[in-house]
Amino acid sequence: MRRIVPFRIFPFAFVLFVGVSCPVLGKTTLWPEEQTFLGQSIGSGTSASSRSNGYPPLVLEPPSTTWNWQLFPDGKMYPAYLAGANESRLGSVWNKDDDLGWIWDITLGGQMPLLRYGTRNSALPEGFQLDLEGSVHLRLDIDRARDMDASDYHFGIPISFATKQWQFKTGYYHVSSHLGDERILRLQQEERPFPYGRTNYVREAWIFGVAFRPHQDVRLYAEADLAFWLGEDTKPWQFQFGAEYSPIAPGGGWGGRPFAAIHTRLVQERNYDGNLCVQCGWQWRGPRNQVLRIGLQYFTGISEQYEYLYTKRENKLGLGLWLDF
């Protein structure tokens, strides 16, 4: 029997997540009038290094509200979605799937800020920014000597605009899927007919995203993706939305801080069926707003690998390690 992802519970899970993640909203002012850099208030006459709670000095001067041109600025105005399985970053998740057994999902890539006209705050910058992103998403079959089953290639040129609470993103995005050579050999040995069940998935699209921060550590977002160049197995629309709790303060020393995220993707190819990804764990944030995370991930729904978009549903629990830089 075909398993159905319980999308009807998503709105309730979304509201519950935000309610649990934001207990500080009733205790603190959302946006202090003091200048804030990586969540640490800097009053008059106090340096960032002397208020860092043992963490290495963040920057020699507090962030300026003046807008200016910056080449290769620190920080992102529209960061990658934490629980987005198809986002560009460095990541590794070791999963146990109900049907597939042990699988290893690897992401090799990242998002690089190129040009900004805005403030110099690396945690919550304001202004306009041009980025470049790219990644390859690999699926290894641990039970078959780590054979590479499939890979997706992503490339994008996002343009973002941000204020303290609102962030917007648009730009160009490309993705193409490929069946792994070791899986092709295995299918040939099984005398499967050509093209071995391969999905010819390729899309070039315009993306439109919006995010809102009710608190500096909480982000709610939604994104639409409209493809203008389609492969034979591709349809135009995709949608994704979610919520995140990720403190922008480093947390002091080596201590780190907890994080949690929930993300949903819906695709037109499956009549707007999709998947749900939930993450929770511990994070460390660096002086230039790099984020290293380790935690648990639960994923259910259509496969995150576009090669298996039409053929596989996954229900997996895993341990993940992610780096956004």
N, C-alpha and C positions, 0 to 999 in steps of 0.2 A: 504493500500500500504506500502511496506517495505521501511523504511527510510534509506537512504544511507548517511553515513558520508562523507563529502566533502573532501576526502583525496587529491584531486588535488590542493586544496588551501594551503596545509600544507607547501610546500616549500616557498611560498610567505609569509605566516604568520611567518615562521621561520626567513626569511631574515628581515622582518619588525620588528620583536621582537628584534633581535640583533641590528639593526640600531637605534632603539629608546632607547634601554637599555644602549648603550655604547657611549653617547655623550662625555664622559670624555676622550675617547681614543685620541682625537685630541688635548687635552689640557695638558695632563700629560704624563710623562714617564711611560711606562707600568710596568717596574720592576726597581724601584730605586735602586741605588747601596748602599744606606743606608740600615742598617738592619731594617726590618719591622716586627712588631708583632701585629697581629690583626689590620693591616692597619695603625698603628701609627708609624711614623718614630722615631728612637732613634739615635740621633747623639752622637758623642763622648762627654763624660762628662755629659750626660743628662740621668736621670733615667726614667724608664717607668712610675713610679707613678707621676712624676712631669710634664709629658706631656699627661696626661690622660683626659684632658678636663672635669674634674669633675667626671669621671667614677672611680669606685674603682680601686686601683692598680691591674694591671694584673698579674704581676709576679715580683719576686725580681731581676731577671737578664734578660738581653735581650737574644733572642734566639741565640743558638750557631750553627755554620755551621759544627761543629764536629759531626760525626756519632758515635753512641754508642748504646749499648743494653739497652732497657727500658721495664720494666714490667708494664702493665696497663698504657700506655702513654696517655697523653692528646691529644685530637683531632683525626680526621680521615683523612687518606690519600685519601680515595675515599668515600665521604659522600653520604648518600642516596639522590636520586633524589627528589627535592622539590615537584614537581607536580606528582610524581609517586604514584598512588593510592594503589599499592601493596607493597610499601616499608615498612621496619620495623622501627617504631617510636611510639610515643604516639600521637594520633590524634583523632579529633571528627569533623564531618561535618554534619550539619543539612541541608538537601536537600529538594527541591520541584521538583518532577519529573512530566513530562507531563502526564504520564499514571499511575504511581505507587502512586502518591500523596506525602505525607510527609514521608520521610525515614531518618533514622539516621545511618550513617556509622561511625563505631568506630574502631580504631586501637590501640591495646594494645601490646607494645613491644619496642624494641630498638636495637641498634647496639653497642657492647662493644669492644673497642680496648684491645687486650690481650698482644701482644708482638710486639716490633718495633726494627729494626736496622736502625737508621737514626738520623735526627736532633730532637731537642726538641721543635721546633716551633709548637704550637698547632693549629695555623690558617692555615698555608700552609706548613706542614711538608714534608720533603724529605726522601726517603729511602724505606725500605720494612716493611710491617706491616701485622699481622695476627689478624683478628677480629672474633667475634662471634655475630650472629644476630638471632632474633626470634620474632615472632609476631602472633597474632590472629586478623583477620579482621571480624568484626561482622556487620550484617545488621539487624536493628530493624525497624519494621513497626509502625510508630508513630500513624497512623490512626486505628490500631488494638491493642490498649493498649500496645504498644511497644513490641509486639511479636518478638522473634528472628527468622528471616526467614532463615538465612544461616550464615555459618562461614567458613573462610579459615585459615589454619594453615601453617605458613611459618617457615623454619629453614634454616640457611646458615652458611658456613664457608668461607668468602671471604679472599683472599690474594691479597694485593695491592702493587704497586710500584709507586712512585711519584717523579717528579721533580717540579720546580716552575710552569711550564706551562703544563706539560703532566702528566697524571695519567692513570694507567692501573690496571685492576682488573680481577682476575679469581677465581675459587673456586667451591664449591659444594652447591647445592640449592635444597631444598625439599618444595613441596606445596601439600596440600590435601584439598579437599572441603567437606563440610558436610551440609546436610539439617537440619534446626533448628527443635527441637522437637515440638515446638508449631505449626510450620507450618505443620509438619507431622500429628499432631492431627487434625488440621483444614482440611487437605486433606482427612483424614479418615472419618470425619464427612460428607464431601461432597461425600463420597463413590467413591473416585478415586481409580483405580486399583494400586496394588503394582507394582513397587517401587515408586509410587506417582510422577513420572516424575523426579526422582533423577538422577543427572549426576555423574557418578563414575569417578571423576577427581582426578588424582594423578600423579605427575611427580617428578622425581629426575634427576637433570640436572647439566651440567657444564656451567658456565657463563663466558663470555668474554666481558669485557667492556673497553672503552677508552674514556678519557675526555681531553679537551684542554681548557686552559684559555688564551684568547687573552688579557685579563686584569685580575688583581687579583680578581675583583668583578664579573666577567662573566665566565660562564662555558658552553661549548658545549660538548655534549656527545652522544655516541651510544653504544648499547649493544646487543649481540646475546646470545641466551640461547638454548643449544642443550640437549634434554632429552635422557638419556640412560636407564631409567626405566619408563614405561608408563602404565597408567591405560587403561581400555578398551575404554574410551572416550577421550584419549589424543593422540596428535601427537607431533613429535620431536621439531619443531622449533618455537621460538618466537623472536621478535625483538622489541627494543625500542630505542627511540632517543629523544633529546630535547635540550632546552637552558634555562639558568637561569641567573638572575641578583640578587645577594645577597651580599651586602657589608660585607667585613670581619672586618671592623672597628665597634666597639660597638656603635658609634654615640654620645657618651657623655651623662652621667647621665641617666635619664629615657626616653630620647627622642626617641631612636630607629631610624630605617631607613626603607625606602620602599624596597620591593622585588617584583619580578615578575618571573614567570616560565611558560613554556609550555612543554608538554610531550605527546608522542604518543607511543602506544603499538600495535603491529601487531602480530596475532597468526595464525599458520598454520591450526588449527582446523576450522577456518572460512574462509579458502582460502585467508589468509593474510588480512582479514578485521580487524578492530581494534577499538580503541577509542582515543579520544583527551581530554586532561585535561589542563585547563588554570587557573592559580592562580595569584592574585595580592593582596598586602596588606602591613602590617607593621610588622617589625621584631625587636627583641631585642637579642643581642648576648652577652653571658656571658664571664667571664674571662677565662674559660677553653674551650671556643668555643661551648658552648651550644647555641642553637638557639630556641627562642620562637617566633611563628608567629601567626598572626590573619589576616584573609582576606576573600575575595570572591573566590569561585571556580565554574567554569563552566565545566561540563563533558558531553560528547556526544559520542555515539557509543555502542559497545557491553558492557555488564555489567562487572564491575570490580570484581564481585563475580563469581568465576569459576563454582559455582553450577548452575548459569544461563547463562553460556557461549553460549549455543546453543539456548536458549529460549527467552532471553530478550535483547532489546536494550533500552538504557536509554538516556534521554535528561534532565539534571537537573542543577539547579543553587542553590548554598548553601553558608552558612557562616561556615568557618572552623577555628579550633584552633589546632596548631601542635607544638610539642616539640621534638627536636632532641638533645640528650645528650650523 
